[in-house]
């Protein structure tokens, strides 16, 4: 097969299976039988002339209108964090630009994470094409780029300027009206903190066994959160646990007055309201904080296994890395040095290098929660010592050409104080 034929084959392969894959189109195409490939190919053949006709229509309209086609990266099964990471900064930027004559077409080939989330975003676009409009989505996907704005969105650009704009409008906005089921629990705007944690039950049927074995560092004893959660209650705030397919809480946390808004108690709209109106969100290695980020609510990610940032949480406390032979903790610079190595954090990688992740202590978490409480209450001015610690940390990031974004990529001051010797 010559180079031109290879390009044609690759293009057809992507067009046939682009909206079905999770890892790679090639893997999925090889799993289809001949009948499935035939009917998918037939759809492409039927859709292509229609896409050319629409391209011509849009080229004419572009004389007076801005025409944009946005194509999201495919993720199946769907992940809320991935969806929000792509869509929220785009909608913020479009809202900020506020162009009157703008035809906006969204091609979403991924699996829907939440109908409520989709409804909150759908009116931002002239056409929102997802699994409900598969053939129309295929046509839009095939429209040629020439003369039109056609953008492919993914999660690789972590520092999209749109995040600096105000939150996009929530078209399910109920204002400050408390959903009836939550009102019965004495929940009101700003009088509660959300608690989310990673759960084995959530991941076990969504990822392969191999992947599951390599993410076990996300699951640890949640009893270490007792001190922090008890402190939240002492500050006259309610604690509401959120999530789907969650693991059972340890006995020590069951003893606390935590409202469990999971399982049968949970509704999508009620949970969405909670994210929009919480005092802040405390995450135990859970990506749920992306939903709070959608509304710019303060977020604290604890036990983060990602260096050097907390996936854009307001503040975060990372796990530390320890050498299992010498029992020495790696310095921040050493942790940053290895973070981009192939298979970082996988079991084999960690074993070969004699490394282990050390979860945050109960004191580390409690101090971090005290700090996010101060942030949410807009109090406490940093001392000169604290500013110096943060500047030293930023200098390390800069030495590795890592972008510094306030309220997105910086750890808590209390964490830097505790581990100042690692600077």
N, C-alpha and C positions, 0 to 999 in steps of 0.2 A: 504494500500500500504506500503510494507516494505521499509527500507532505501535504499536498492540496487535498487528497482524499482523506487523510487523517483529520484535517481541520473540519471537513464536511461531516465526517463521522462523529467527531467530538461535539460539534454543534447540534446535530440531530439527537445525540444521546442526551445532552442537557435539556433540549426542548421537550423530549419525550418524558423525561423523569424528573424534571427540575422541582416539581411541587410535591414529590413523594419521599424524597430522601431524608435521612437523618445524618449520616456520616458522609457518604459520597454517592454521587449519581452513578458511578461505574458499578459499585457494589449492588445497588438496587436494580439496575438494568439487567445485570447477569442473573438476578433472581426472578425475572419475569419470564413467563412462558411465551411461546411464539404468538398465541392468540392475543394475549395482553399487549404485546409489542405492536401487533398489527393494528389493533383498535386505537392505541395511543398514537401511532404514526398517522392513522387516518384522521384523527382529530387535528393534528398539526397541519396536515395537508389542507383540511377544510378551513382551518383558522387563518392560515397564512395570507390568502388573497383578501380576506376581510381586514386583516391587520394593515395591509398595504393601502386599502381604501381609506381606512381610518387615519393612517399617516397623512394621506393627501388632504383629508378634511382638517386635521389639526394643523397642518402647514399653512392652510388658508386662514384658519382661526388665529394662528400665531401672529398674524399681521396686527391684530388688535388685542390679543390676549396672550398672557404667558401660559404656556402649556408644559406641565411637568408630570413625569411618570416616575414614581418612586417604587423600587422593588426591594422588598425585605429579603434577608437571607433566610433560607429554609431551616427550620428546626422541628424535627419530629422525633420523639414526643415534644410537645410545646413546653417552654420554660418561661415563666413570667418575667424573670430577670432579663433574659435575652430579648424578649419582645419590648419591654420598657426601655432597655438600653438603646434600641434602635429608634423607637417611635417617639418617645417623649422629647428628646432634644430636637428632633425634626419639627414636631408640632409647636414647640416653644419658639423656634426660629420663624416658622411660617406665621405664627400669631404676632410676633414682633414686627415682621416685615409688613403685614397687613395690606397685601396687594389686592385691590378690588377685583380687577379682571385677571383672575388666576384660575385656570382649570387644573385641578390637582387629582391625579389618579394614583391610588395606592394598590400595589400588587402584593398581597400577603400570601405566600405559598406555604406558610407554616401552619401548624396545628393550633387551633384556638385554645388559649389557656383559660379564658374566662369570658363568657358572654357579656358580663357586666363591664369588664375592662374594654372590650371591643365597642360596646355602645357608648362608652365615655369618649372614645376617640373618633368614631365613624363620621360624625358631622364635620370634622376638620377637613374632610376631603370631598371633592365633587363626586368621585366614585371610589368606593372602598370594596375591592375585589378579593374575596377570600374563598374558603371552601363552599360557601353558599352559592357562588357564581363561578364555577370552575371553568366553563368554556369561555366566558367573558374575560376571566383572568388570563387564560392562555392567549387570547387575542391581544390583550394589552401587553403581555409579556413579549409578544412577537413584533410589536410595532417598532419599525426601524428608528434608530436614534437620530439620524441625520436631520438637522434643523430644529430638533426638539431637545428639551432638557430631560434626560433619562438618567436617573441616578440609582446605583446599586448600593444599598445600605447594609452594613454588617456591624459587628461589635469590635472591630479592630481599632477604630479610632476612639480611644477611651476619653479623650478630652475635647469632645465636640463643643464648639462655642455655644450651641443652643442651650446647654446646661446652665449657662450664666444668665439666661433670660428668665422672666417670671414663669411659674408653672402654666402649662396649657390649660385651657378651659375644660372643666369636667362637665360634660353634657348630661350627666346624671345628677348634677348638683342639687342637693336638697337644702342648701343653706345650712342653718344650724338646727334643722329639724331632726330630732333623735328618732331613729327607727323604733317602732313600738316595742319590739322584743328587747332592745337594749335599754329603753326607758324604764322598763320593768325591773331592770337590774341596777337601777340608780346610776346609770352611766350618762354623763353629759359632756359637752364640749370641753376638752382640756383638763378633765378631772381624772384622767386615766393614762396609764402607760401600757404599751403593747409589748408582749414578750413572745418571741418566736425562736424556735430552735430546730436545728437539723434533726431529721428522724430517719431511722433505718427503714421504717415502714413505707415512707414516701419514695425512697430511692430503689428499693429492692426489685420492683417490677418495672422500673423506668430505664435502668441501665443494665448492661451485661454483667455476668458474675465476675468477670475479670476486672471491669471498671469498679464494681462495688467493693471488691477486695482492696483496691487501691485508693479508696476514699474513706477508709475506716477512721482516719484521723479527724473526720468531721463529727464523730460520735464519741462522747465521753460522759463522765458522771456529772449530771446537771445539779447535783447537790452543792457544788461550788457556787451556785447562784443564790443560795439561801440568804446569805448575809446581805447581798445587794438588794434582793427583792423585799426583804424585811425592812430595809432602810427606806425603800420607796413607799411602803405602806405607812411607815412612821411619818412620812411627809404628807400624809392625808391624801394619797393618790390611790386609785383603784389599779389593779393589775389584771390585764386581760390577755390570756393566751390565745394566739391565733395560729392557723395552719390547717393543712389537710393531711389525712392519714398519718397523724402524729403518734409518736411513741408515748407510752405511759410515763407520767412524771414520777420521780423518786419519792419515797415516803416523806422525806424532809420537806419537799416542796408542797406536797399534798396537805401538809399541816398549815400552810399559809392560806390566807383568804384570796385565792386566785380565781378569777372568773374564767371558766373554760369555754371559750367560744370556738370549739372545734367539733368535728363529727356532726351528729344530728343537730346540735345547737346552732351550727353555722349556716348563715345565708350569704350569698355572694355580695348582695347590695349592702347588707349590714356590715360585713367585713370591710368593704370599700369605704364606707362612712367612717369606720374606726381608723383606717389609715390616714384619712384626710383630717381627722379632728383630734388625734392623740397628742398628749403632752410631748412624748417622744417614743421612739421604738428601741427596745433592747433586743439585739439579735445574738443568739448563741450559734455562731457559724451558719446562719441561715440567710439565704438571699431574699427573704421576705421584706427586708428593709428597702428594696427597690420600690415597693408600692408606696412606702412613706416618702421616698425621694420624689415620687411623682407629684407630691404636693408640697415639697420642700419642708417637711416636718423633720425636726432633729432626729438623728439616728446614731446609735452606738453599736458597732460591730465588735464583739469580743471573740477571742480565740480565732482570729483571722489567720489562715494558713497562707495568705497571699502577701508577698512582699513586692513593692514597698507601700502598697496602699490598701485601703479597706473597701475596694470596689465602689468608691464614692460615698461611703457613709460619712456623716458629719465628723465623727471621731471613731477611732478604732484602737484595739489592743491586739497586737499579733501574738501568736504562739512564738516561743523561742525555740531554737535548735540546739541540741546538746550532743556532744561527741560521746558515744556509748563506751568508748575505751578509756578516755581520760576524764569523763564526767564534766568536761569544761563546756560552758555555753559559748556558742559562736558569737563574735561581735556583730554589730549591725552591718558593717562593711563586708564581713565574710558571708553573711546571709544574703546580702544583695549580690555578691559575687557569683553565687551558685544558682540564683533563682531562675535564670534563663537557660540553664543546662537541660539537655534533652531528658525527658521523663522525670524531671524534678518532682519530688514528693512521692513518686511511686515506690512501692515496697522494695523492689530490687535495687533501685537507686539509693534509697536510704540505707539498706543493708550493706551494700558494697562500700559505702562511704562512712559506715559506722555512725549514722545520725538518727536522732529521734526527735519528734516534736513534743514540746512540753506545754500542756494546756495552762491557761492563766490560773493563778491561785484565787481563792475566795477573796482575799484582800485586794488583789489587782483588779478584780471585777467590781468590787464594792467602791474602790477609789474612782474607777472610771465612771461608774453610775453617778457618783457625787458630782463629778465634773460635767457630765451631760445635763444633770439637774441644774447646775449653775448656768450652762449655756442656754437651756430652755427658759430660764428665768431672767436671762440677760444680766447676770451679776458676776462679780469677781473679775478683777483686773489682774493680768499676769504680772508677776514680780520680775525684777531684772534677772534673777537667777533662772526663772522659768523661761524667759525670753532667750537667754543665752543657751540653755539646753536645746530649745527648738531650733535656734540658728545653727548649732553644731550638727543637729540631725539633718537639717536642710542642706548643709554643706556636703554631707555624705551623699545625699540624693543627687545634688548637682554634679558631684564628681563622677557619677555614673550616668550623666545626661538624662536623669529622670525628671519629668515635669513636676512642678510643685503647684498644687491647686488648693487654696485655702478652703476649709470645710469640706474637703473631698479626699485628700491624700495624706493627712497628718494624724499621727497617733495622739493619744491623750498625754498631757503634761505629766500626769501621775505615773504613767508607764515609763516615760523617759527618766523621771526622778528615780524610780525603783531600779531601773537598769542603766543608770548613767555610766556605770563602768564598762558597758558594752559600746559606748560611743567612742 
